[in-house]
Amino acid sequence: MAATQTPVPLFTVRSSSQVFHCPARTHPLHFASNFSKFAKASLSLRQSRIKNLTTPRATPSSSSPPTTFHGQCYVLGDNIDTDQIIPAEHLTLVPSNPNEYRKLGSFSFSGLPTSLYPIPFIQPGTDSTQYPIIIAGANFGCGSSREHAPVALGAAGVRAVVAESYARIFFRNSVATGEVYPIELEQEGVNKQCTTGDIVTVDLERNVFINHTKGKEFVLKPIGDAGPVIDAGGIFAYARKTGMISSVV
């Protein structure tokens, strides 16, 4: 009897026998530089399954993708895990349902300890945030591999996360869902030089992060080939856009 092949996990990028890890501090661009090989191996899925993975936010836009994000920032420390981003009890919410997608956003960062973060990320009675940019330390998005973490942030209105480094699976899920831009800083300790409510700009063309309130500018690592995947609205939208899978739903 022939051996049964184990399917390739959705967010594992494989080419021949080599596994490409993404991102962490040393290899932030490997995800999309090998994306075409990954797509051919992993996107041969039934169209109904592909449709179920689409969220209301993660859809391709006919207009040019944004290159800058501007607004108030919300500042976090190191090792912010996915249970702090979206607690496990809210994982029953289905992102493909618009009402539940918005509700998912309303619970983002509800797992943060109020003793450390007394300013609520979501104001009571609302389902979106006034902080479109997150500034964090090292190892952002560690913990369990829940796809709901970047989805909840996107649903709340977050456009970009700027951190020292990321847990690999959070970075992959951010790119795959197209919900937020996970951007790495070149230097450490930037979050300690920012305060929640500071007015900031993330410029993806110049690869700079500007804190207008503090009058400081910091260098960002280029997001590279992962950018077009996020621009398109996620991994499946990108695959349809580039002809890797059928665009007929």
C-alpha positions as CSV (number, residue, x, y, z in Angstrom):
1,M,0.0,0.0,0.0
2,A,1.3,3.4,-0.9
3,A,2.2,5.7,1.9
4,T,-0.2,8.6,2.5
5,Q,1.2,12.0,1.9
6,T,0.9,14.6,4.6
7,P,-0.5,17.9,3.2
8,V,1.8,20.9,3.3
9,P,0.5,23.3,6.1
10,L,-1.0,26.5,4.7
11,F,1.5,28.8,6.2
12,T,4.7,26.7,5.8
13,V,6.8,27.8,2.8
14,R,8.6,24.9,1.2
15,S,10.7,24.6,-1.9
16,S,12.2,21.1,-2.5
17,S,13.6,20.0,0.8
18,Q,14.4,23.5,2.1
19,V,12.1,25.3,4.6
20,F,12.1,29.1,4.4
21,H,11.5,30.8,7.8
22,C,10.0,34.2,8.1
23,P,10.6,36.7,9.4
24,A,12.4,37.3,12.7
25,R,15.3,39.6,12.8
26,T,17.5,38.0,10.1
27,H,15.3,36.9,7.3
28,P,12.2,39.2,6.9
29,L,12.0,38.9,3.2
30,H,12.0,35.1,2.7
31,F,8.2,34.8,2.8
32,A,7.5,36.4,-0.5
33,S,10.8,35.9,-2.3
34,N,9.8,32.2,-2.5
35,F,6.1,32.9,-2.7
36,S,5.6,31.7,-6.3
37,K,7.0,28.2,-5.5
38,F,4.9,28.1,-2.3
39,A,1.7,29.1,-4.1
40,K,2.1,26.4,-6.7
41,A,2.5,23.8,-4.0
42,S,0.0,25.0,-1.5
43,L,-2.8,26.9,-3.3
44,S,-4.3,24.0,-5.2
45,L,-7.3,24.1,-2.9
46,R,-11.0,23.8,-3.6
47,Q,-12.4,27.2,-4.5
48,S,-15.1,26.9,-1.7
49,R,-12.3,26.6,0.9
50,I,-10.5,29.6,-0.5
51,K,-13.7,31.7,-0.2
52,N,-14.2,30.8,3.4
53,L,-10.7,32.2,4.3
54,T,-11.5,35.6,2.9
55,T,-12.2,38.4,5.5
56,P,-14.1,41.6,4.8
57,R,-11.0,43.7,5.2
58,A,-8.6,41.5,3.3
59,T,-9.8,42.2,-0.2
60,P,-7.8,43.6,-3.1
61,S,-8.2,47.3,-4.0
62,S,-8.4,48.7,-7.5
63,S,-6.6,51.9,-6.3
64,S,-2.9,52.1,-5.6
65,P,-1.9,50.6,-2.3
66,P,-0.9,53.1,0.5
67,T,2.8,53.9,1.0
68,T,2.4,55.9,4.2
69,F,0.3,55.6,7.4
70,H,-0.3,58.5,9.7
71,G,-2.0,58.9,13.0
72,Q,-1.8,58.2,16.8
73,C,0.2,55.3,17.9
74,Y,-0.4,52.8,20.7
75,V,2.8,51.7,22.5
76,L,3.5,48.2,23.8
77,G,6.5,46.4,25.4
78,D,8.2,43.1,24.5
79,N,6.7,39.7,24.1
80,I,3.1,40.7,23.4
81,D,1.5,37.4,22.8
82,T,-1.6,36.4,20.8
83,D,-3.7,35.8,23.8
84,Q,-3.2,39.5,24.8
85,I,-4.0,40.5,21.2
86,I,-7.2,38.5,21.1
87,P,-8.1,36.2,24.0
88,A,-9.0,32.6,23.2
89,E,-12.6,32.9,24.2
90,H,-13.2,35.2,21.2
91,L,-11.9,32.7,18.6
92,T,-15.3,31.4,17.9
93,L,-16.1,34.6,16.0
94,V,-16.0,34.0,12.2
95,P,-14.0,36.7,10.4
96,S,-15.9,36.0,7.1
97,N,-19.1,37.2,8.8
98,P,-19.0,41.1,8.6
99,N,-20.8,41.5,12.0
100,E,-18.5,39.0,13.7
101,Y,-15.5,40.6,12.0
102,R,-16.3,44.0,13.5
103,K,-16.9,42.3,16.9
104,L,-13.6,40.6,16.7
105,G,-12.0,44.0,16.2
106,S,-13.8,45.3,19.3
107,F,-11.9,42.7,21.5
108,S,-8.4,43.4,20.1
109,F,-5.9,43.8,22.9
110,S,-8.5,43.1,25.5
111,G,-6.1,40.6,27.0
112,L,-3.6,43.3,28.0
113,P,-3.1,43.8,31.7
114,T,-4.7,47.1,32.7
115,S,-2.0,47.6,35.4
116,L,0.6,48.0,32.6
117,Y,-1.7,49.5,29.9
118,P,-4.3,51.7,31.6
119,I,-5.3,53.4,28.3
120,P,-7.8,51.2,26.5
121,F,-6.9,50.3,23.0
122,I,-10.7,50.3,22.1
123,Q,-12.8,52.9,23.8
124,P,-15.9,51.5,25.6
125,G,-18.9,51.3,23.4
126,T,-16.9,51.3,20.1
127,D,-15.6,48.5,17.9
128,S,-12.6,50.4,16.4
129,T,-9.5,52.1,17.6
130,Q,-8.2,55.6,17.4
131,Y,-4.7,54.2,17.1
132,P,-4.0,52.9,13.6
133,I,-0.3,52.3,14.3
134,I,1.1,50.0,16.9
135,I,4.7,50.5,18.2
136,A,6.1,47.5,20.1
137,G,9.3,45.9,21.3
138,A,10.7,42.5,20.6
139,N,8.9,39.2,19.8
140,F,5.6,40.7,19.0
141,G,2.8,38.1,18.3
142,C,4.4,35.2,20.2
143,G,2.3,32.4,21.7
144,S,-0.3,30.4,19.8
145,S,-0.5,30.5,16.1
146,R,-4.1,31.9,15.8
147,E,-4.8,33.7,12.5
148,H,-7.4,35.8,14.4
149,A,-4.6,37.9,15.9
150,P,-3.8,40.0,12.8
151,V,-7.4,39.8,11.7
152,A,-8.6,41.4,15.0
153,L,-6.1,44.2,14.6
154,G,-7.2,44.9,11.0
155,A,-10.8,44.8,12.0
156,A,-10.1,47.3,14.7
157,G,-8.6,49.7,12.2
158,V,-4.9,49.0,12.7
159,R,-2.9,49.6,9.5
160,A,0.7,48.8,10.6
161,V,2.6,47.3,13.4
162,V,6.2,48.6,13.9
163,A,8.2,46.4,16.2
164,E,11.8,45.3,16.9
165,S,11.0,41.7,15.9
166,Y,8.1,39.4,15.4
167,A,7.2,35.8,16.2
168,R,7.5,34.0,12.9
169,I,3.9,32.8,12.8
170,F,2.4,36.2,13.5
171,F,4.4,37.7,10.6
172,R,3.3,34.9,8.3
173,N,-0.4,35.3,9.3
174,S,-0.2,39.1,8.8
175,V,1.1,38.7,5.3
176,A,-1.3,35.8,4.5
177,T,-4.4,37.6,5.6
178,G,-3.4,41.0,4.3
179,E,-4.7,42.7,7.4
180,V,-1.8,44.6,8.7
181,Y,1.8,45.5,7.6
182,P,4.3,44.0,10.1
183,I,7.3,46.2,9.8
184,E,10.6,45.8,11.6
185,L,12.8,48.6,13.1
186,E,16.5,48.7,12.5
187,Q,17.3,49.7,16.1
188,E,16.2,48.6,19.5
189,G,14.3,50.5,22.2
190,V,12.2,52.7,19.8
191,N,9.1,51.8,21.8
192,K,10.7,53.3,24.9
193,Q,11.1,56.6,23.0
194,C,7.4,56.8,22.1
195,T,4.2,57.4,24.1
196,T,0.7,56.2,23.4
197,G,-1.1,59.1,21.6
198,D,2.0,60.4,19.8
199,I,1.4,61.4,16.3
200,V,3.5,59.3,14.0
201,T,4.0,58.4,10.3
202,V,5.1,55.2,8.7
203,D,6.6,55.8,5.3
204,L,7.1,52.5,3.4
205,E,8.8,54.2,0.4
206,R,11.5,55.9,2.4
207,N,11.6,53.1,5.1
208,V,11.3,55.6,7.9
209,F,9.2,55.9,11.0
210,I,8.7,59.4,12.2
211,N,7.4,60.5,15.6
212,H,6.2,64.0,15.0
213,T,5.3,64.6,18.7
214,K,8.9,63.7,19.9
215,G,10.6,65.1,16.8
216,K,12.5,61.8,16.1
217,E,13.0,59.7,13.0
218,F,13.9,56.0,12.9
219,V,15.0,53.6,10.1
220,L,12.7,50.7,9.1
221,K,13.8,47.5,7.5
222,P,12.3,47.2,4.0
223,I,9.2,44.9,3.9
224,G,10.4,43.7,0.5
225,D,8.4,41.2,-1.5
226,A,5.9,40.6,1.3
227,G,4.5,44.1,0.6
228,P,2.7,43.2,-2.7
229,V,1.0,40.2,-1.0
230,I,-0.4,42.5,1.7
231,D,-1.2,45.2,-0.8
232,A,-3.3,42.7,-2.8
233,G,-5.3,41.8,0.3
234,G,-3.6,38.6,1.4
235,I,-2.2,35.4,0.0
236,F,-5.3,34.2,-1.9
237,A,-6.0,37.6,-3.4
238,Y,-2.4,37.9,-4.5
239,A,-2.5,34.4,-6.0
240,R,-5.7,35.3,-7.9
241,K,-4.2,38.7,-9.0
242,T,-1.0,37.0,-10.4
243,G,-2.9,34.1,-12.0
244,M,-1.6,31.4,-9.6
245,I,-5.1,30.3,-8.9
246,S,-8.4,30.9,-10.7
247,S,-10.1,34.3,-10.0
248,V,-13.5,32.6,-10.5
249,V,-15.3,32.1,-7.2
